[in-house]
Amino acid sequence: MQELIKLDFVDLASATALIVIAIGLSAWERIGLELNLVLAAGRTILQLAVLGYVLDFIFAFDNAWIILAFLGILVTITAIVARNRITQKIPQVLPLVWGSILVSTVVTVLYTNLAIIQPNRWYEPQYLIPLAGIVLGNAMNAAAIAGERFVSTMNNSQVEIETHLSLGATPELAVARYRKEAIRAGLIPTLNQMAIVGMVTIPGFVAGQLLSGVSALDAVSYQILFMFAIAFANLLTIILLTKGLSRLFFNSAAQLIR
């Protein structure tokens, strides 16, 4: 394969023609998405440009503490976004989401990096940052879906829960069914993605690797690794999150308080 063809400023400027045409089509059809497309395009350019400069800085310094600090910021941003997608504002949910995502990401990345990929240095940014970023992005979505599902179900099932409690059930048993439903809901997108990956579309990671000149088999091998890592991290995240959320709905006397 030939080396990656680099895109200069003129090429990127030419690429904006696509979004300009999309804006024009929206105006022509009177869809009303022109402003949304402009804002989305602006945010895309700004955020990715900042990311590019930040990653260049991190790779240039190649320092373990800088890499860990960057990943810590990513975990915090991910937790805040996931928390904001849970409509009911419950105290202590942000630390719970942050802790669940952090634990699952650390376990997944350490195992994958140290036991499978085995780079020369455990903090090799070439492997650590992409892996952590992919895991975090998917864990965020899983946590948001499962958390929202669990909280809304708990709010809509208070009579049933109190009935179980009055019959002698523990809080864990009273909410076990709702917790399982939330876990399943949070994992469904991951299972759907695993079911069709490589059949309907070429995954973004594989496409990026092919563009950079990596062989198709190597790209697919890493995609398999990432898919399994995502599935594990997502499941662990939502198990920890729903476990913690269930405790927030009860007091020390095992009474429903929300």
Secondary structure as the mmCIF struct_conf table of DSSP 4:
data_model
#
loop_
_struct_conf.conf_type_id
_struct_conf.id
_struct_conf.beg_label_comp_id
_struct_conf.beg_label_asym_id
_struct_conf.beg_label_seq_id
_struct_conf.end_label_comp_id
_struct_conf.end_label_asym_id
_struct_conf.end_label_seq_id
HELX_LH_PP_P HELX_LH_PP_P1 GLN A 2 LEU A 7
HELX_RH_AL_P HELX_RH_AL_P1 PHE A 9 TRP A 28
TURN_TY1_P TURN_TY1_P1 GLU A 29 ARG A 30
BEND BEND1 GLY A 32 GLY A 32
HELX_RH_AL_P HELX_RH_AL_P2 GLU A 34 PHE A 61
HELX_RH_AL_P HELX_RH_AL_P3 ALA A 64 ASN A 84
TURN_TY1_P TURN_TY1_P2 ARG A 85 ARG A 85
BEND BEND2 ILE A 86 GLN A 88
TURN_TY1_P TURN_TY1_P3 PRO A 91 GLN A 92
HELX_RH_AL_P HELX_RH_AL_P4 VAL A 93 TYR A 111
HELX_RH_PI_P HELX_RH_PI_P1 THR A 112 ILE A 117
BEND BEND3 ASN A 120 ARG A 121
TURN_TY1_P TURN_TY1_P4 TRP A 122 TYR A 123
HELX_RH_AL_P HELX_RH_AL_P5 PRO A 125 ASN A 156
TURN_TY1_P TURN_TY1_P5 SER A 157 SER A 157
HELX_RH_AL_P HELX_RH_AL_P6 GLN A 158 SER A 166
TURN_TY1_P TURN_TY1_P6 LEU A 167 GLY A 168
HELX_RH_AL_P HELX_RH_AL_P7 PRO A 171 ALA A 174
TURN_TY1_P TURN_TY1_P7 VAL A 175 VAL A 175
HELX_RH_AL_P HELX_RH_AL_P8 ALA A 176 ILE A 196
TURN_TY1_P TURN_TY1_P8 VAL A 197 MET A 199
BEND BEND4 VAL A 200 THR A 201
HELX_RH_AL_P HELX_RH_AL_P9 GLY A 204 LEU A 211
TURN_TY1_P TURN_TY1_P9 SER A 212 GLY A 213
HELX_RH_AL_P HELX_RH_AL_P10 ALA A 216 LEU A 248
TURN_TY1_P TURN_TY1_P10 PHE A 249 PHE A 249
STRN STRN1 PHE A 250 PHE A 250
TURN_TY1_P TURN_TY1_P11 SER A 252 ALA A 253
BEND BEND5 ALA A 254 ALA A 254
STRN STRN2 LEU A 256 LEU A 256
#
